[in-house]
Amino acid sequence: MHITVLGATGNIGTALVHSLLQAGHAVSAVARPSARLDALTAAGATPKAGDVADAAFVTEALRGADAAFLMLPPAPTSPDVLAQLDATGEAIAQAVRDSGLKTAVHLSSISAELPAGTGPIVSTHRQEIRLNAIAGLTVAHLRPSYFMENLLANVGLIQHMGIMGSAIRPDLSFPMVATRDIAAAAAALLVKLESIEGQSVHYLLGPRNYSMTDARSVIAEAIGRPDLPYVPFSYDDAKKGMVGAGLSESMAGLYDEMTRSLNEEKIMANEVRTAENTTPTTLETFVGEVFAPMLKG
């Protein structure tokens, strides 16, 4: 089976490409040119180097594929994030139509059913609508919760200020998922295409809910700093910090909106957990294998 993977050099895409190759499938890896794309080529993938906002390029990357993994690439420095993601989403949808692709797994997000008030998640709401409107396309929308990888923003804070911190309420408990588990869920669907029916939604909620207080405890124990504090930032200070770290005002504003909605428990905190949407990687495992080594490195 031939599967095309967009965003192949990201955390999810890289793990997905390797999983599909190990299962014996032919994989086209779509991404901008990079050493990470070269590594996937060395592993056996067929590289498709280019810009997913180019409909003609994506059409050729999808043509002849039995299925594809679709996603919108992040746009953290764009002066108008949603406008850029809308344009990219339109290009991908046009490529799906023009290539004749029949089956896809789409990386969406928890709370993508909401049309507004969710920050960058709005882009996935709009993309789900675009893909659902394509005649003849069977699509599974993955809706993962808050990525454990988002906690890596604390690495620099710990190194330079001796704290963890964000504008998220320390007591708020919500689902967190490791990107490796998102890749595994995508692979499970793509290697068994008959499991994808119609226009379906699949939540991925991690092993359990965690608060930032929980995350602080896990990280503090793993790095041997039991007194490591979690500092709740004001919304304004958090936005200034994001812009100072290189995000555009547009991206920082969207993250601010998402955080406010999360703190008000309008998003993420209310999904019903089931055996099907619970994924295996614990925060302890993620911190031990990914977070803590970055501090030591």
N, C-alpha and C positions, 0 to 999 in steps of 0.2 A: 504494500500500500504506500502511496505517495502522499505525504502531508507537508503543507507549507506552514511555517511558523513565523508570524510577524513579531517584532520585538525580540528577536532571537538572542540578543546579547545581554538582555536584562536578567535579573535574578530568576524570574519565573521562566522566561524563554530559554535560558541556558540549560536549566535543569530539565525542562521539557524536551529540548532537542536531544540531550543525552539519553533520556529515558526512552524516547521513540527509536533512536538508533540502536539502543541495546535490545529493544524488542524486535529488531530486524526490519524496520520500516525505512523507506527512502525519505529523506527530510530535506526540504529547501529552507535554508535559514535566511530570513530577511532582516536586514539591519543596515545601518550606515557602516562604511568601512572602518575596521578597528582591529586591534590585536585579538580581541575577544572573538570577532568573526573569523579571523584566521585560525584560532584554536578550534572552533567548531568545524571548520573545513578540514583540519587535520584529524578530527575525530570521525569524519566520514560524511558530514553534511555537505550539501551543494550550496555554496554561498550565492545569495542574491543581494548585492550591495546597492543601496539606493535609499530614496526618501519615500516613506509611506504616504506622504501628502501628494505624491505624483501618481495620479490614477492610472496612467498608461504603464508605468513601471510595476505597480502592484497587480494590474491585470495580467501581465506576463508572468509574474511570480506565482499567481494563483492558477493560471491556465493549466489544465490537465491534472490538477491535484484531486485526490479523492476526498480530502477534507483539509481544513485549515484552522489554525489558532489565530484569532483576530484580537487586536487590542489597539487602543489609542496611546501613542507614546507620550510621556510626560512633557510638559512645556514650562518648566519652572522659571525661565527668564523671559518669557513672552510678555510684551507690553499689554496684550489682551488675550489672556489664556483661553477663555471660552471661545472667542472668535477663531483662534488658531485651531483649537480642537474640533470645532464645528467644521472648518474647512477640511481638516484631515479626515474626519469622520465621513464627510460627503465623498471624498476621494476614495476611501476604502469601500464604501457602499457601492459606488459606481464601478469599481474594479470587480466586486463580487458579481454584480449583474453582468458586466461585459465578459467576464471569464467563464461564466456558466457554473460557478462553484455551487455545489448542492448541499454540503454539510459543513458546519462550522461550530467551533467552541469560541465564545466571545468572553473576554475578560471584562466584566462589568464591576459592580461594587454593591456592597450592602447599602440599602436606602436608595437604590437607583429607581425605585418606583415613584419617588417624589420628584416633581418637576422643578422645584426651586428650594432655596434655603439650605442647601447641602454643600455649598462651596464647589470644589472641583468635581464632586460626584455628579453634578448636573450634566456634565459631558457624557457620562455613561448612560444616564437616563435618555438623552437624545439619541445616542448611538443604538441603544436597544430598539428604539422606535424605528430608526432607519433600517436596521437589519430585519426587523419583523415585517417590514413592508415589502421586502424583496420576494417576489413570487417564486416559489419552488425551492427556497432556501430553508433547510432544517437547521435550527440554531439552538445551542444550549448556552444560556447566559450564566456564567459563574459570578456569584455575588459574595466575594470574600469580605470579611470584616477588617478591622484595623490591622495593618501589617505589623508584626513584631519588629520588622526591620526599621519602622519609624522610630523606635527607641534608640537607634544608633545616633540620632541627633544629639543624644546626651554624652556621647564619647568625648567630644570636644569640651563640653561643659565640665565634665569630670576632670579632664586633663588640665584645663586652664583655670577653673574656678572652684573645683572641689565640690560641685553640686550636681544634682539632677534638677531639671525644671522644665515646665511648659505652662501653658494657660489652661490645661485640662485639670478639672477638679481632682484633688488627690484621692478622694473617697469614692469616686464614680467607678463602678464596676461594669465592664463591657467586654465583648469578645475580641480576642486578639489571635491572629493566625500567622504561621510562618509561611513564607513564600514557597518553600519546598513542598508544602502540603497542597498549595494551589496548583503547582506544576504537576503533582501526582494526580490530583483530581482531573486536570485537563487531559493528562495522558490516559487515564482510565477510560474516559469518554472517547477519545480519539482512536484508541486501539480496538474499540468495540462500538463501531458506528451505529449498529442497530439499537444501541441503548439511547441514542439521541432521537427524540421524537418531537415533531412540531416545533413550537417555540417555548422551550422550558427554562425554568429558573432553578439554580442550584446554589444554596447558601453554604458558605464555608466559615465556621465560627470558632475554629481552634478547639483546644481540649476543654476549656472552661472560661468563664469570665475572670478578668483581672482588673484591678485598679492600679493607678500609678503608685499608690502606697505599696501594693503587692510587688509591682515591678521594682521599686526601690529596694525592697527587702531581698528579692532574688539577686539583684545586681550587687548589692552591698555584700552579701554573703559570698558571691562568686569571686569578687575582687579583693576580699579581705578588708573591707572598709565599713565596719558595722555602723559607724556614725554618719555615713553619707546621707545628706539631707535631700529631700525633694522639695523644691521651692516653687510654689504656685505663682506664676508670672501674671501680671495684669495683661489684658488683651493688647493694650497699646505697646507695652514693653515686648511682648511676644512678637508683634508685627515688626517692630523696629529691629529685633534680633534676626528675624527671617530676612529682612531686606539687607541687613548688614552682612548676612551670610551669603548673599548673592541672588536671592529670589527677587523677582520683579514685584513692584507694588501690586500688580494685578494678582499674582500668585499668592502673595502674603495676605491680601484681602480675602481671597477665596478660602485659604486655610483658617483665617479668623472666623469667617462665617460658619465653616464646618465645625470648628471648636465650640463656638457659641451654641450651635444646635446640639452638639454632643453633650455639653454641660447641662443643657436644658432638657436632656433626655428625649429629644425629638427624633434622633437618629441613633442607630447602632445598638442601643441598649435594650431593645424590646423584641428582638427576634426570638422565636421559640426554638430551643435547642432540641435536636433529635439525634438519634444514632447516625443518621445519614449525613447531617451537616456538621457533626463533631469530627475534628481532625486530630491526628495523634501527637504532633510535636508540642511539648510543653514549653512554657517560658523558661523553666530551669534548663532544659536541653538547649534551647536557642541561646540563652545567655552564656552557657558553658562552652558551646561550640562556635558561636559567632561573635557575640558581644565582648566577652572577656578577652579573647585573643586580640581584638583590635586595640584594647588598652595596653596589653603587653607588647604589642608590636610597635 
